[in-house]
Amino acid sequence: MLTDNGAIFTAKHRGDGRTALEITLGEPGIKYRRSRPYHPQTCGKVERFHQTLKKHLRALPAATTIAELQHQIDAFLAYYNSVRPHRALQRRTPIEAFNDRPKAFPTGYQIPPHYRVRHDKIDAAGVITIRYNSHLHHIGLSKRRRGTKVIVLADDLDIRILDRDTGTLIRKLVLDPTRDYQPRGVKCGNSPENRL
């Protein structure tokens, strides 16, 4: 799959994380490529398609609701893909050309583990935040440690948080991607961190 470098497609330039799209494509082995930054020619075919769609919509009466706009787009797509013959496709419609081509399948390659090192500081509530699969997850560490500078070692879902100055392990956990706030796993007052 080829896309541009929009924020929804890649987190490479924002803390070296991964977006949900990158993970979803990587798991079954779909190769994902991004175009060169500031080089729209790489995605020229889809850019040309967008130009045609915008020109068509401008020729219609302006939609007054989202539902009406969606109806106009759906009608255009049905015509563009299934009715209108295309001269570059030997006068076939895009859907005919698509159906005649052999299909590509994932290669079986699985997305490699995602390692990253991050420097952070525990906030006033005793929490740090980490992004996984395009979602923010909050990890409680202890209000007593607020302001402490930490190093976060992430091996996909396996997270270790170390005190930057002493190297002491503050917390080790397996991130639960279904929860925004990661459970501590201990009852209040029983945390080894509270006894420090």
N, C-alpha and C positions, 0 to 999 in steps of 0.2 A: 504494500500500500504506500502511496506517495501523497504527502501533504506539504503545505507550507509550514512556517515556523510559528503559527498562531499559538497563543497561550493555552488554548484548549487541546492542542495536539502534542505539545512538548513542555516538559518542566526542566529541560537541560540547562537553560540559562537562569533558572531560579533555584539555586541550591542543589542542583544536580539530582533532583528527584525524578519520579516517573508519574505520568498521568494515567488515568484509568484506561485510556485508549492504548497506550503503550503496553500496559500489562495485559489487557484483553487480547490484543493482537499477538503478543509474544508467547502466551501460554500454549496455543495450538500450533505455533510455529510459523505464523504469518510474518514474513519479512517486512519491516517498516522502515521507510526512508523519508527523509525530509529534504525539501529543496534548499538550495543555497540561500542564505538570507539576502533579501533585497534583490532577488532574481526571479520575478514572476513568470518569466518565459518558461521555466521548468514545468510549471503547472498550466501552460498555455491553453491546452484544450478545454479544461474546466473554466478558465478565465473567459475564453471565447463563448462558452455555453452561457455563463452568467450574463455576458453582454447581450446575447440573443434573448434571454429570458427578460432582462430589464427592458429592452426595446419593445418586446411584446406587451409587457405590463403597462408601459407608458402609453401604448396605443389604445388600451382599454379604458373604460370609465374607472376612476379611482375607487378602489374597494373602501367600504365604510366600516367593515368589521374584519377581525382576524379570520373568521370563518369564511367570509367572502373572498378574502385574499387567498386563503388556502385553496378554495374552489377554483379560482383563476389559475393558480400554479398547477394544480392537479390536471386541469383541462389542457394546459400547455404541455405538460409532461406526457400525457396520453397521446396528443397529436405529434409531438416532437419524436417520441420513441416508436410509435406504432403505426402512424399514418403517413407522415412526410418521408418520401424517399430521399436519400442523401447521395449526391453525385460522387462523393469520395468513397462510397460503399457500393459502387456499381448499381446505383438506383435502388438499393435495398433500404429498408428502414433500419435504424439502429438496433431494434430488438431482433430483427432477422439476422443481422450480422453477428450480434452477440450469441444467439442460439446456435449459429453455424460454427462457432469457434470452439476448439477444445478448451476445457476449463482447467485452470490452475488449482492445485490443492496445496494445503500446508505441507511443508517438507518433513514435519515431525520434530523439527528443532524446537526445543523448549527455551523459554526466556531464561537467560543466565541469572544467577543470584545477583541481587543488587546490593553492593557494598557502598557505604558512604561514611564519612567522618564529618561531624558538624560541631562547631563551637557555639555555645549558647550561654545564657545566664538564667538562673532560676528566677521567676518573676515574684512579685509581692505575695501572691497566693500560694507560693511553693510549687509551681507547676512549670513545665516546659511543654512546648507544642511541636509536634512532628507531623509532616505531611506524608501520607501514604495513599496511593491510588486516588489522587486528586482530592482527598479529604484530610482535614486537620484532626489530629488526635491529641488529646491532652493527657500528659503523664504527671501524676502527683508525686512529689518528692518529699516535701516537708516544708512547712512555713519557717521552721528554724534554719533552713538552708537558703532562704531568699537572698538574692544577690550573689550567690555562689556561682562562679564561672565553671562551666562543665564542658566536657567533651562527650558527644553522643556518637557511639559506634553502632551503626545499623547494618545488619546482615539480613537483608530482606525484612522479615518480621521479628527477628531476634535482635533486641535492643539492649545495649549496655550504656549506662550513664556513669561517668567517672568525674570526680572532682579534678578540675584542671591543674590545680596547684599541687595536690598531694598524690594524685593517681588512684585514690581510694575509690573502690566501686560503691556507688551510691544506690543504684538500682539496676536489676537485671530482669527483663520481662520478655515475653512473647506477645507482640502487639496483636490485639484482637481487632481486626479491621471493621467489625460490625458495631463497635462501640466508640463513641466520640471521647468519652472519659474512661481511661483505662483503670480497672479495679486494682486496688492495692493488694488484695489477697490476704490481708490481716485485719483483725478488728482494731478499733481505735484503742490506743494506749499500749497495744502489744507489738507495735512495729519496732524492729531492732533499731530503726533510724531515730525513734523517739527516745531511745535510751542513750543516745550519743551525747 
